[in-house]
Amino acid sequence: MKLSELLTYLRSINSIDLNGLRNSVEHQLNDAVYNVKKLRIDDFQPMIDSSGEIIKNFNKIDEFLSSYKDKIKHEVASNELPYFRQSYKIYEEMSNDTPEYILSRTNTPTVDNTKELKNRINLYSSWKHAGLYIRPGYNDYIDQMIASDPLYIADQDQQLLEPVKTRWNNLYQKRVRYIIMKDSFDKIFHNIPENQIGLIVATNFFDFKPFEVLRHYLLEFLTLLKPGGVVLFTYNNCDMPHAVKNVEAHFNCYTPGRLVKDFVIGIGYELLYSGESDSGVNWIEIKKPGELSSIRGGQCIAEIKKNKDIDI
């Protein structure tokens, strides 16, 4: 059985919840016993005993299901190692991908998923703090961060930055800092000041990185962020069967959500939110401990126009 099939089975087992049924049955049995006791015509102890046995059997079934779920989870963990290895193979093969292909490659969100992701980015974006966006590509999520001052935009090749350079007019482009970075750099963001960023967003980037590379970035983000700063990133959440299918199709890397969450908490982040979808984009929002602060008192108010909206 493929790992994606095993996860699909596990999710179907996890959806079984006896608590509601047990509580309903127990409530109705208690009502029945109470009404019988009121009549006081016959010995009602056998009815009480039988009711208790029914609830005990519910508990036994629940214990069996819990044990069975643990066995399936263990089976999932036992089958993960080849997927981690395959991730590095996929990652190495991707090193030959052209910028044109990278820009066309995306994990497609659902309509509702897209709206929610934009709202979540907008929730943390502020003119009071600098922002960093990794791999904007052709998507318009980055428009939620145009208030960031300054706004750093980073990718691994100059050609990957070209689409975003046409999004806004020349006046706003002067506020943008474009950064070239590489996974192989000892210090990936050596040209960004430490402890200065309020929000980091990465979309369609870590979806194509193995777990070890993701860890490298997350550790460096801690040095870039102000206390209270937030990181929001999409990734191929392999707690979801469709994400594992992406790995089996050699499209994405294997990054289980449970391991990612354990890691970010282990290195000191606070887990704020996890946007999870069976078919759309999955992302995580994490926070560096502390409270964001700024000495900025105000900013000139102006509307940022896209190039297509005005004549340059």
DRENVO-513856 format. One line per 8 residues: number of its first residue (from 1); for each residue x, y, z of N, C-alpha, C. Coordinates in pm, whole numbers. Example, Ala and Ser with C-alpha at 12.3 -4.5 7.8 and 13.67 -1.06 7.14 Angstrom:
BEGIN
1	1319,-569,780,1230,-450,780,1320,-330,780 | 1285,-225,708,1367,-106,714,1290,3,787
END
This chain:
BEGIN
1	84,-120,0,0,0,0,88,125,0 | 61,218,-89,134,343,-93,107,424,33 | 202,511,66,185,594,185,64,685,174 | 37,735,55,-81,822,36,-209,744,65 | -213,617,25,-331,533,53,-343,504,202 | -229,482,267,-228,457,412,-279,578,488 | -238,699,445,-284,822,510,-433,845,487 | -478,812,367,-622,823,339,-701,733,431
9	-651,612,451,-716,516,542,-714,569,685 | -598,623,727,-586,677,863,-685,791,885 | -699,877,786,-792,990,802,-936,941,812 | -969,832,742,-1104,778,752,-1128,718,891 | -1024,653,946,-1034,598,1082,-1043,710,1185 | -964,817,1164,-966,929,1258,-1101,1000,1260 | -1175,988,1150,-1305,1056,1143,-1411,984,1226 | -1382,862,1269,-1477,787,1352,-1471,840,1495
17	-1580,895,1542,-1586,951,1677,-1710,895,1748 | -1686,811,1849,-1796,747,1920,-1851,833,2035 | -1783,942,2067,-1824,1021,2184,-1967,1071,2173 | -2000,1126,2056,-2135,1180,2039,-2240,1072,2051 | -2215,956,1984,-2310,845,1990,-2320,789,2131 | -2205,772,2198,-2205,719,2334,-2280,812,2429 | -2256,941,2419,-2323,1037,2507,-2473,1037,2486 | -2514,1024,2359,-2657,1021,2329,-2724,895,2386
25	-2658,779,2364,-2712,653,2415,-2716,655,2568 | -2608,704,2630,-2604,708,2776,-2714,797,2832 | -2737,910,2767,-2842,1001,2811,-2980,936,2801 | -3005,868,2690,-3136,803,2672,-3154,684,2768 | -3046,610,2792,-3055,499,2888,-3083,550,3029 | -3017,657,3067,-3040,716,3200,-3184,762,3215 | -3239,821,3106,-3379,864,3110,-3471,744,3127 | -3440,635,3052,-3524,516,3059,-3521,454,3199
33	-3401,444,3256,-3388,388,3392,-3461,474,3493 | -3449,603,3479,-3516,696,3573,-3667,677,3569 | -3721,665,3446,-3867,649,3432,-3914,514,3488 | -3835,409,3466,-3871,277,3519,-3868,279,3672 | -3768,342,3729,-3756,349,3875,-3876,419,3938 | -3932,514,3867,-4046,589,3922,-4168,499,3941 | -4183,396,3855,-4300,308,3865,-4294,217,3988 | -4173,170,4022,-4150,85,4139,-4241,-39,4140
41	-4264,-99,4023,-4347,-218,4012,-4263,-344,4018 | -4143,-338,3964,-4059,-459,3953,-3915,-422,3986 | -3831,-522,3994,-3690,-500,4020,-3625,-444,3894 | -3569,-325,3903,-3511,-259,3785,-3358,-271,3780 | -3299,-343,3876,-3153,-356,3879,-3096,-421,3752 | -3162,-525,3698,-3111,-583,3573,-3101,-480,3460 | -3197,-389,3458,-3193,-286,3354,-3074,-192,3375 | -3048,-157,3501,-2933,-72,3531,-2803,-141,3492
49	-2794,-271,3527,-2673,-347,3495,-2652,-358,3343 | -2760,-382,3270,-2750,-395,3124,-2708,-262,3061 | -2762,-152,3115,-2724,-19,3064,-2576,6,3085 | -2528,-32,3204,-2386,-15,3232,-2298,-96,3139 | -2343,-218,3105,-2267,-303,3014,-2258,-240,2874 | -2368,-178,2832,-2369,-113,2700,-2263,-3,2695 | -2257,80,2799,-2160,189,2803,-2018,133,2811 | -2000,24,2889,-1868,-39,2897,-1822,-88,2760
57	-1915,-144,2684,-1881,-192,2549,-1843,-77,2456 | -1914,36,2471,-1875,156,2395,-1731,192,2427 | -1696,192,2554,-1560,228,2597,-1457,131,2542 | -1492,1,2540,-1400,-99,2486,-1375,-74,2337 | -1483,-45,2263,-1468,-17,2120,-1382,107,2099 | -1403,208,2184,-1326,332,2174,-1178,305,2201 | -1149,222,2301,-1011,187,2332,-947,110,2217 | -1024,21,2156,-973,-55,2042,-940,40,1927
65	-1031,134,1897,-1007,229,1788,-884,314,1814 | -868,358,1939,-753,439,1974,-623,361,1954 | -623,236,1996,-506,150,1978,-478,125,1830 | -585,106,1754,-571,79,1612,-516,202,1538 | -561,321,1577,-510,444,1517,-360,458,1543 | -318,424,1665,-175,431,1698,-94,334,1611 | -149,218,1584,-80,120,1500,-65,172,1357 | -171,235,1306,-165,290,1170,-64,405,1165
73	-61,490,1269,37,600,1274,179,544,1275 | 199,436,1349,331,371,1353,367,317,1214 | 268,262,1145,290,211,1009,327,324,914 | 262,439,931,295,557,849,441,596,873 | 479,608,1001,616,647,1036,718,546,980 | 681,419,980,771,314,931,794,323,781 | 699,384,711,708,392,565,759,526,515 | 800,614,608,839,750,569,981,760,513
81	1072,678,561,1213,694,526,1238,700,375 | 1179,611,295,1201,621,149,1152,754,91 | 1048,811,153,995,937,104,1089,1053,135 | 1153,1050,252,1255,1151,284,1371,1140,186 | 1413,1017,157,1523,997,62,1483,1046,-77 | 1360,1015,-116,1312,1057,-247,1306,1208,-257 | 1277,1274,-144,1271,1420,-143,1403,1481,-189 | 1513,1426,-139,1643,1480,-179,1673,1452,-326
89	1627,1340,-374,1645,1311,-517,1566,1411,-601 | 1441,1434,-560,1357,1532,-630,1423,1670,-626 | 1473,1706,-508,1537,1836,-487,1659,1853,-577 | 1741,1749,-586,1860,1755,-671,1822,1766,-818 | 1719,1693,-858,1674,1701,-997,1620,1841,-1028 | 1557,1905,-929,1501,2039,-949,1608,2145,-968 | 1732,2114,-930,1839,2212,-945,1863,2246,-1091 | 1815,2161,-1181,1832,2186,-1325,1710,2253,-1387
97	1608,2280,-1306,1488,2344,-1361,1518,2486,-1406 | 1461,2526,-1518,1480,2661,-1569,1392,2759,-1491 | 1429,2888,-1490,1343,2987,-1426,1201,2988,-1484 | 1190,2966,-1614,1058,2965,-1677,972,2852,-1620 | 1033,2736,-1602,956,2623,-1547,921,2648,-1401 | 1015,2701,-1324,990,2728,-1183,873,2825,-1167 | 869,2926,-1252,761,3025,-1244,625,2966,-1281 | 626,2863,-1362,500,2800,-1403,454,2693,-1305
105	546,2653,-1218,520,2543,-1125,454,2598,-998 | 339,2543,-964,269,2595,-847,178,2489,-788 | 156,2497,-657,53,2416,-592,-75,2497,-595 | -173,2450,-670,-293,2530,-696,-385,2537,-575 | -417,2659,-530,-511,2672,-418,-655,2669,-467 | -747,2639,-376,-887,2655,-408,-922,2803,-395 | -1039,2842,-444,-1079,2983,-438,-1086,3031,-293 | -1154,2957,-207,-1167,2997,-67,-1032,2996,1
113	-948,2899,-34,-815,2888,23,-732,3011,-10 | -742,3059,-133,-669,3177,-177,-711,3300,-97 | -839,3318,-81,-890,3434,-8,-843,3432,136 | -848,3314,198,-805,3304,338,-657,3334,351 | -575,3284,260,-431,3307,267,-400,3456,254 | -466,3523,163,-446,3668,147,-485,3742,274 | -597,3703,332,-642,3769,455,-542,3748,569 | -484,3629,575,-388,3601,682,-260,3683,664
121	-213,3698,541,-94,3781,516,-124,3925,553 | -239,3973,511,-279,4111,539,-290,4138,689 | -325,4036,765,-340,4049,910,-209,4092,976 | -95,4048,922,34,4073,985,113,4186,917 | 72,4228,799,147,4328,723,127,4467,781 | 235,4545,791,225,4678,849,336,4769,796 | 303,4898,778,403,4995,734,506,5023,844 | 477,4979,966,569,5005,1077,693,4917,1074
129	689,4813,991,799,4716,994,841,4677,853 | 965,4636,839,1013,4583,712,953,4444,689 | 942,4408,561,889,4277,525,980,4206,427 | 971,4074,425,1048,3992,332,954,3894,265 | 952,3895,132,870,3800,56,962,3714,-30 | 948,3583,-17,1029,3488,-92,944,3421,-200 | 993,3427,-322,932,3369,-441,790,3420,-468 | 777,3545,-504,644,3597,-538,588,3542,-669
137	679,3512,-765,632,3458,-893,530,3551,-958 | 426,3489,-1014,321,3566,-1079,200,3589,-988 | 202,3532,-868,83,3543,-784,69,3683,-726 | -52,3714,-678,-76,3848,-624,-84,3851,-472 | -38,3744,-406,-34,3746,-259,53,3862,-210 | 158,3891,-286,253,3993,-243,189,4131,-232 | 77,4153,-299,10,4283,-289,-35,4313,-146 | -50,4208,-65,-91,4228,74,24,4286,158
145	145,4292,101,262,4337,177,320,4469,128 | 250,4538,41,309,4660,-15,324,4772,88 | 259,4757,203,277,4858,309,413,4844,376 | 475,4727,369,603,4702,437,709,4802,392 | 783,4856,486,881,4958,454,1010,4934,531 | 1117,4888,460,1118,4852,319,1060,4712,297 | 1038,4678,170,995,4544,133,1110,4476,60 | 1162,4370,120,1265,4288,55,1195,4177,-22
153	1239,4155,-145,1183,4046,-227,1300,3958,-271 | 1290,3830,-238,1406,3741,-258,1370,3620,-343 | 1468,3578,-423,1458,3451,-494,1598,3407,-534 | 1606,3294,-602,1736,3230,-624,1796,3257,-762 | 1727,3339,-840,1778,3374,-972,1715,3507,-1012 | 1793,3589,-1082,1744,3721,-1122,1618,3709,-1209 | 1612,3608,-1293,1496,3591,-1381,1368,3560,-1303 | 1383,3499,-1185,1266,3468,-1104,1205,3594,-1041
161	1281,3702,-1040,1232,3828,-984,1169,3918,-1089 | 1188,3886,-1216,1140,3973,-1322,989,3997,-1320 | 905,3893,-1298,760,3918,-1302,714,4023,-1200 | 770,4019,-1078,724,4113,-976,772,4255,-1004 | 878,4269,-1082,929,4402,-1115,834,4478,-1208 | 737,4409,-1264,640,4476,-1352,506,4501,-1281 | 496,4466,-1153,366,4476,-1085,329,4619,-1049 | 429,4700,-1009,398,4833,-957,474,4940,-1035
169	431,5064,-1017,494,5173,-1091,637,5198,-1042 | 711,5278,-1118,853,5300,-1091,877,5367,-957 | 786,5453,-916,801,5524,-789,803,5425,-673 | 711,5329,-675,709,5232,-566,827,5135,-577 | 866,5101,-698,976,5005,-717,1105,5055,-649 | 1118,5187,-634,1238,5240,-569,1244,5205,-421 | 1130,5167,-364,1126,5129,-223,1158,4981,-201 | 1164,4906,-311,1180,4761,-300,1328,4724,-305
177	1368,4632,-218,1504,4577,-220,1497,4435,-274 | 1558,4412,-391,1560,4279,-450,1684,4203,-405 | 1665,4079,-362,1771,4000,-304,1786,3867,-378 | 1910,3832,-410,1939,3699,-463,1994,3614,-349 | 1937,3497,-329,1982,3410,-220,1996,3269,-275 | 2070,3186,-203,2093,3047,-243,2082,2957,-119 | 2025,2840,-139,2017,2743,-29,2156,2709,24 | 2256,2714,-63,2391,2669,-28,2469,2773,52
185	2420,2898,58,2491,3000,134,2495,2962,282 | 2611,2985,346,2619,2963,490,2520,3054,562 | 2517,3178,518,2419,3273,567,2334,3316,449 | 2217,3261,439,2134,3278,318,2101,3424,293 | 2066,3497,399,2025,3637,385,2131,3730,444 | 2252,3714,397,2364,3793,450,2349,3942,423 | 2266,3977,322,2251,4118,286,2126,4183,346 | 2062,4118,446,1948,4176,517,1987,4194,663
193	1964,4314,720,2001,4337,862,1925,4242,955 | 1991,4200,1061,1927,4112,1158,1832,4190,1250 | 1733,4119,1301,1636,4175,1397,1562,4298,1343 | 1534,4299,1211,1469,4415,1151,1338,4382,1080 | 1308,4254,1061,1192,4216,980,1071,4188,1069 | 955,4242,1028,832,4217,1102,751,4102,1046 | 765,4077,916,687,3970,852,768,3908,739 | 775,3775,738,837,3699,630,729,3609,569
201	715,3614,438,618,3530,367,691,3455,257 | 665,3326,245,721,3246,136,609,3160,78 | 586,3172,-53,482,3093,-118,541,3015,-234 | 498,2889,-248,546,2801,-355,698,2791,-356 | 755,2794,-239,901,2783,-225,938,2660,-143 | 892,2654,-20,922,2539,65,844,2415,23 | 744,2431,-61,673,2316,-118,769,2227,-197 | 880,2286,-241,975,2215,-326,1112,2201,-259
209	1112,2205,-126,1237,2190,-50,1223,2073,47 | 1329,1993,65,1324,1885,164,1328,1944,305 | 1295,1861,400,1280,1905,539,1406,1971,593 | 1523,1917,563,1648,1973,615,1672,2114,564 | 1639,2141,439,1656,2275,383,1558,2371,449 | 1435,2328,468,1336,2410,538,1386,2447,677 | 1445,2351,748,1498,2377,882,1604,2486,880 | 1691,2482,778,1798,2581,764,1739,2721,755
217	1637,2738,674,1573,2869,658,1505,2913,787 | 1434,2823,850,1360,2860,971,1454,2906,1082 | 1570,2844,1092,1668,2887,1190,1721,3027,1159 | 1744,3055,1031,1795,3188,995,1687,3295,1009 | 1561,3258,984,1453,3355,1002,1451,3411,1144 | 1486,3328,1242,1489,3375,1381,1586,3492,1400 | 1694,3493,1322,1791,3602,1334,1743,3727,1260 | 1660,3711,1158,1612,3825,1081,1495,3897,1148
225	1413,3821,1218,1289,3876,1273,1312,3964,1395 | 1230,4067,1407,1218,4140,1532,1147,4049,1633 | 1163,4073,1762,1078,4003,1859,931,4027,1826 | 854,3920,1821,714,3931,1784,688,3923,1634 | 797,3914,1555,781,3903,1410,722,3768,1370 | 659,3765,1253,584,3649,1208,640,3594,1077 | 638,3461,1065,670,3393,939,546,3317,894 | 511,3334,769,400,3259,709,454,3194,582
233	444,3062,574,496,2995,456,406,2879,414 | 393,2862,284,323,2746,231,423,2631,222 | 370,2509,231,456,2391,222,370,2272,182 | 435,2165,143,365,2044,102,337,1960,226 | 224,1986,289,190,1924,418,158,1776,399 | 256,1692,425,241,1549,397,169,1473,508 | 99,1546,595,-2,1482,678,-130,1464,599 | -135,1527,480,-250,1520,391,-221,1423,276
241	-314,1332,248,-289,1233,141,-256,1295,6 | -322,1405,-32,-295,1463,-164,-153,1515,-174 | -97,1562,-61,41,1612,-60,140,1497,-79 | 110,1383,-20,197,1266,-38,189,1218,-183 | 72,1228,-243,59,1192,-385,149,1281,-471 | 164,1409,-430,254,1499,-503,398,1450,-497 | 437,1392,-383,572,1336,-368,585,1211,-456 | 483,1128,-452,485,1004,-532,489,1034,-682
249	438,1154,-718,442,1196,-859,569,1275,-891 | 663,1283,-795,790,1355,-812,767,1504,-839 | 665,1561,-777,636,1704,-797,679,1788,-677 | 652,1741,-556,686,1813,-434,776,1730,-344 | 831,1795,-242,913,1725,-143,830,1682,-23 | 884,1589,53,811,1528,164,836,1607,294 | 734,1681,340,745,1761,462,618,1741,545 | 617,1641,634,498,1617,717,472,1732,813
257	348,1777,819,311,1890,904,344,1868,1050 | 324,1747,1099,349,1721,1242,496,1741,1277 | 587,1705,1185,730,1722,1210,771,1868,1199 | 712,1938,1103,740,2081,1088,696,2157,1213 | 576,2126,1262,525,2195,1382,612,2164,1504 | 651,2038,1519,738,2002,1631,871,2077,1625 | 925,2092,1503,1053,2159,1488,1044,2307,1522 | 944,2377,1467,936,2522,1493,915,2550,1642
265	835,2467,1706,815,2485,1851,944,2454,1926 | 1016,2352,1880,1139,2311,1946,1249,2415,1941 | 1253,2498,1835,1359,2600,1824,1314,2735,1878 | 1192,2741,1930,1151,2862,2001,1039,2944,1941 | 987,2906,1825,874,2979,1768,745,2947,1844 | 650,3038,1834,514,3011,1877,431,2977,1754 | 356,2870,1759,270,2832,1648,140,2909,1658 | 113,2996,1560,-5,3081,1563,-125,3018,1494
273	-99,2956,1379,-212,2910,1298,-159,2812,1194 | -244,2718,1157,-210,2624,1051,-328,2616,954 | -308,2664,834,-412,2656,731,-400,2525,658 | -497,2436,679,-488,2301,623,-606,2272,532 | -577,2214,420,-680,2184,321,-649,2050,257 | -753,1973,228,-734,1844,161,-697,1860,14 | -726,1975,-44,-701,1990,-187,-630,2120,-223 | -630,2219,-134,-569,2347,-165,-431,2364,-104
281	-387,2489,-97,-257,2521,-41,-260,2504,111 | -150,2453,167,-135,2441,312,-25,2535,358 | -45,2599,472,57,2689,523,60,2689,675 | 167,2748,730,186,2760,874,222,2905,906 | 173,2954,1018,207,3088,1068,273,3072,1205 | 394,3125,1218,470,3111,1342,524,3248,1384 | 552,3262,1511,591,3393,1566,717,3379,1651 | 810,3473,1634,925,3482,1724,876,3539,1856
289	913,3481,1968,864,3529,2097,890,3679,2117 | 798,3746,2184,810,3889,2210,695,3965,2148 | 703,4097,2157,599,4184,2101,661,4279,2000 | 599,4291,1884,648,4382,1782,636,4526,1830 | 742,4603,1809,738,4745,1844,808,4825,1736 | 773,4953,1727,831,5040,1626,830,5183,1677 | 932,5262,1641,937,5403,1679,877,5491,1570 | 831,5430,1462,773,5508,1353,640,5568,1397
297	624,5697,1370,502,5765,1413,398,5777,1305 | 436,5760,1180,338,5774,1072,403,5749,939 | 321,5743,836,370,5720,701,283,5798,605 | 344,5852,502,265,5924,401,162,5829,341 | 41,5877,326,-67,5793,275,-78,5809,125 | -71,5699,54,-85,5700,-92,-130,5563,-136 | -196,5557,-249,-239,5429,-303,-137,5380,-402 | -98,5253,-388,-2,5193,-479,-76,5138,-601
305	-41,5190,-718,-108,5146,-840,-22,5045,-914 | -88,4946,-973,-16,4852,-1060,12,4921,-1192 | 114,4873,-1261,152,4934,-1388,37,4937,-1487 | -47,4834,-1486,-154,4828,-1583,-264,4931,-1555 | -263,4988,-1432,-367,5082,-1393,-335,5227,-1430 | -209,5255,-1462,-171,5393,-1488,-79,5399,-1608 | -62,5518,-1659,37,5541,-1764,167,5588,-1700 | 274,5521,-1731,404,5558,-1674,470,5663,-1762
END
